[in-house]
Every structure is written in structure tokens, then in C-alpha cells.
Amino acid sequence: MIDGPYLVLAVLGVLGTGMTAGVFYAFSTFVMRGLSALPPAQGVAAMNAINTAAVRVPFMLLFLGTAALALAIGVVTCVVWPAEGAVLLLVGSALYLVGSFGVTVAANVPRNAALLRQEPGSAEAAGQWGRYVREWTAWNHIRTAASVAATAAYVLALV
């Protein structure tokens, strides 16, 4: 069984990936659906407000802190290679770093930046809103699944 400081890293990994999965799950299951039901100008304005509010300490500490933790778990696992759970710890770290953090950086953030440049009441914003919601949500489903799978891998490494 994993123990000592390594156990603390793994438990923090479970908590970080699990909390991140919950945030992403909320967006996939009802936040984006609610925003897409609004008139485009209101949806664009609301999403821009959400995206601006997300880039603050509470969420960024969770999101970036979990990425740093996943990286640390991966590096420590490669160096120490515990007798139990090593492969699952590496899988959990890779899932979070690629499927959650990587997808966010490569897919969701660029869409958010493009939406932020739109004037909410403009014809251009209205025309792009439906596509934004579909694409952003599809990528968010991937982030959600990757974060849930990372959480499961870390949990299984602990049992």
C-alpha cells in the first residue's frame, strides 16, 4: 500500500481531480444548457462573465494546483516506482494533464478568448454563439471524462 508523504500526494490527487471533474460536470450537464437557452446576446454576456470570474484564485488554485500535483505524482512515481499502484498513478496523472489541462489550454481557452472579443449584442456574436456552445461543450465533455477517469485511477491506486 502507498504510504507516507506519497499517500498524501495521491489523496490530494483524488481530491483535486474529483473537484475539477465536478466543476466540469456541472457545465456539461446544466450550465451550458441553461446558457444556450438564453437569447444569444445574454448567453454571450453571461459566458464571458463566467470565464472572467473563473480566472481568479479559487478556481485557478484548484485547476493549476491539480495540474502541478499530477505532474509531481507522475515524476515521483517514475523516480520511486512504488510496489503498488504505479501504473494507475501514471495513468491518472496523464489523464488529467492531457485530457483536462491540455484540452482546456488547446480547446476551451481559445474559444473563450474568441468569445470575449465579441460584442454580446452583435450579429457576429449571435451567429457564432450556437457553434461556440456546441464545440465548447463537446470539449468540456472530454475534460469531464478525463478528470473522472483520473480520479478513478488515483483511487484505484490507493486500494
C-alpha positions, -999 to +999 in steps of 0.1 A: +000+000+000+011+035-007+021+053+025+038+084+040+041+116+020+034+097-012+000+088+003-007+125+009+001+133-028-022+105-040-051+116-017-047+152-028-047+140-064-080+123-058-095+154-042-081+178-069-092+157-099-125+149-083-133+186-076-123+196-111-144+168-125-174+182-105-169+217-119-167+204-155-196+180-150-218+209-138-210+228-171-216+197-192-249+188-176-267+221-169-247+253-171-242+253-208-277+241-214-290+270-194-268+295-211-278+282-246-315+287-237-308+324-233-310+348-263-275+349-278-266+384-265-274+373-230-257+339-234-225+355-247-225+381-219-231+355-192-204+332-206-179+360-208-187+369-172-183+333-161-150+330-179-137+362-164-148+351-129-131+317-134-097+332-138-094+340-101-076+324-072-102+298-060-106+280-093-071+286-107-056+272-074-077+241-079-071+237-116-035+247-119-027+232-085-041+199-096-020+200-128+011+207-107+001+179-084-005+155-112+029+163-127+045+158-093+028+125-088+039+114-123+075+124-116+077+109-081+061+077-094+087+074-121+115+080-096+103+060-067+081+034-086+061+022-056+054-016-054+017-010-058-003+014-079+025+029-100+008+023-134-025+037-121-008+068-107+008+074-140-024+068-159-043+092-135-016+119-140-016+115-178-054+116-180-055+149-160-026+166-177-036+157-212-074+153-210-082+180-186-054+206-185-043+200-221-078+201-236-085+233-216-054+250-229-058+238-265-096+238-270-116+257-244-095+287-236-090+297-273-128+295-277-133+316-245-108+342-258-125+344-292-159+348-275-146+375-252-136+396-283-172+396-294-197+423-286-225+404-270-253+421-289-236+420-323-248+399-353-214+382-354-217+371-317-252+359-323-241+339-354-212+323-335-229+316-302-246+283-313-213+269-327-194+281-296-218+263-272-217+230-292-179+230-296-171+242-261-194+217-246-181+188-266-145+196-255-158+201-219-173+165-220-138+153-228-124+173-199-151+159-176-145+123-186-107+127-183-110+142-148-134+115-137-111+088-151-081+104-134-099+104-101-108+067-105-072+058-114-059+076-083-085+060-061-077+025-075-040+031-070-048+036-033-068+004-027 
